[in-house]
Amino acid sequence: MVKSKILITYFTLTGNTKAIAYKLREILNGKGFEVSVKSINEVEEDLKPWSYIILGFPVHAFKPPKKVLNALRRWSIKNKNFILFCTYALTGDRRALSIVETVIKAKGGKVLLSAGIKARSSFLIMLGLRAKFSVKDLEKFIRCILQVVSKK
């Protein structure tokens, strides 16, 4: 029996955020949720099919990328349930998440959970190192997601 339909959508430059999105899908599918993963560019305006939208993005200069904000402004998000995560190397996660939360709430959406996940710096990835993120942060985030989506 499928519990809820979840859309995981992400914007990534170096692969950190995409890797987390696919790891989340693997775990949530294993818990009985119906999960779709799409790049932010692939998501249509209508989010009706999904009970929850998990939105992931990297922090750029203490802010979310403009592509994320533009997508939120384009999507119909009134009364939709959002779970947010951002990837960051040093700092800026709380500010970036706060900006996205403000946009979602202004359009009538609900933010149920948000978290920053420490990840390898994009500079190091451009030098040839692989995308990498904090497994500890991700495990904590997954526990929180399961608490939130299991309540409904």
C-alpha positions in Angstrom: 0.0 0.0 0.0 1.4 3.4 -1.1 1.4 5.9 1.7 1.8 9.3 0.0 3.1 10.7 -3.3 6.3 12.7 -2.8 8.1 14.9 -5.4 11.7 15.5 -4.8 12.9 18.3 -7.0 16.3 19.9 -7.0 18.7 22.4 -8.5 22.4 21.4 -8.5 25.6 22.8 -10.1 28.2 20.3 -8.8 26.1 17.2 -8.1 25.9 17.4 -4.2 22.2 18.3 -4.2 21.3 15.8 -6.9 23.1 13.0 -5.0 21.1 13.7 -1.9 17.8 13.8 -3.9 18.4 10.3 -5.3 19.5 9.0 -1.9 16.2 10.4 -0.4 14.2 8.7 -3.1 15.9 5.3 -2.4 15.1 5.5 1.3 11.6 6.9 1.0 10.6 4.3 -1.7 11.9 1.6 0.7 9.5 3.0 3.3 6.5 2.6 1.0 6.2 6.1 -0.4 5.6 6.8 -4.1 8.5 9.1 -4.9 9.4 11.0 -8.1 12.7 12.8 -8.6 12.9 15.7 -11.1 15.3 18.5 -11.8 13.7 21.8 -11.0 13.7 22.5 -14.8 11.4 19.5 -15.3 8.7 20.4 -12.9 5.5 21.8 -14.3 3.5 24.5 -12.7 0.8 22.1 -11.3 2.0 20.3 -8.2 -1.4 18.8 -7.4 -0.4 15.1 -7.9 2.0 15.3 -4.9 1.2 15.3 -1.2 4.7 16.6 -0.4 7.3 18.5 -2.3 10.9 18.1 -1.1 12.9 20.9 -2.6 16.7 20.9 -2.6 19.2 23.5 -3.7 22.8 24.7 -3.0 23.6 27.9 -1.2 25.2 30.6 -3.4 26.6 33.6 -1.5 24.3 33.0 1.4 21.2 32.9 -0.9 19.3 30.3 -2.8 19.9 30.3 -6.6 17.6 32.5 -8.7 16.4 29.5 -10.6 14.8 28.1 -7.3 13.1 31.4 -6.5 11.9 31.8 -10.1 10.5 28.2 -10.0 8.6 28.9 -6.8 7.1 32.1 -8.2 6.0 30.1 -11.3 4.5 27.1 -9.6 1.0 26.8 -8.1 1.9 26.1 -4.5 -1.1 27.3 -2.4 -1.7 24.8 0.3 1.2 22.5 -0.8 3.4 20.9 1.9 7.1 21.6 1.4 10.2 20.0 3.0 13.3 22.0 2.2 17.0 21.1 2.2 20.0 23.1 1.0 23.6 22.0 0.6 26.4 24.3 1.8 30.1 24.2 2.3 30.8 26.8 5.1 27.7 28.7 6.1 24.6 30.5 4.8 22.2 27.6 5.1 19.8 29.2 7.5 19.6 32.5 5.5 19.1 30.7 2.2 16.4 28.5 3.7 14.7 31.5 5.3 14.5 33.3 2.0 12.8 30.2 0.3 10.5 29.7 3.2 9.3 33.4 2.9 8.5 32.9 -0.8 6.6 29.7 -0.2 4.6 31.2 2.7 3.8 34.4 0.7 2.2 32.2 -2.0 0.2 30.2 0.5 2.4 27.1 0.8 3.4 25.4 4.0 7.0 24.6 5.1 6.9 21.6 7.3 10.6 21.1 7.7 13.9 22.6 6.5 17.5 21.6 7.0 21.0 22.4 5.8 23.3 19.5 4.8 27.0 20.1 4.8 28.6 19.3 1.5 31.9 19.5 -0.3 32.7 22.9 -1.7 32.0 23.5 -5.3 35.5 24.9 -5.7 36.9 21.5 -4.7 34.6 19.7 -7.0 35.7 21.9 -9.9 39.2 20.9 -9.1 38.2 17.3 -9.7 37.1 15.9 -6.3 33.8 14.0 -6.2 30.5 15.4 -4.8 30.3 14.5 -1.1 27.9 15.4 1.7 27.5 14.8 5.4 26.0 11.4 6.0 25.2 12.4 9.6 23.3 15.5 8.5 21.4 13.4 5.9 20.5 10.7 8.4 19.1 13.3 10.8 17.1 14.9 8.0 15.7 11.6 6.9 14.5 10.8 10.4 12.8 14.2 10.5 11.2 13.7 7.1 9.8 10.3 8.2 8.3 11.9 11.3 6.6 14.6 9.3 5.2 12.5 6.4 4.1 9.7 8.7 1.8 12.0 10.7 -0.7 12.6 7.9 
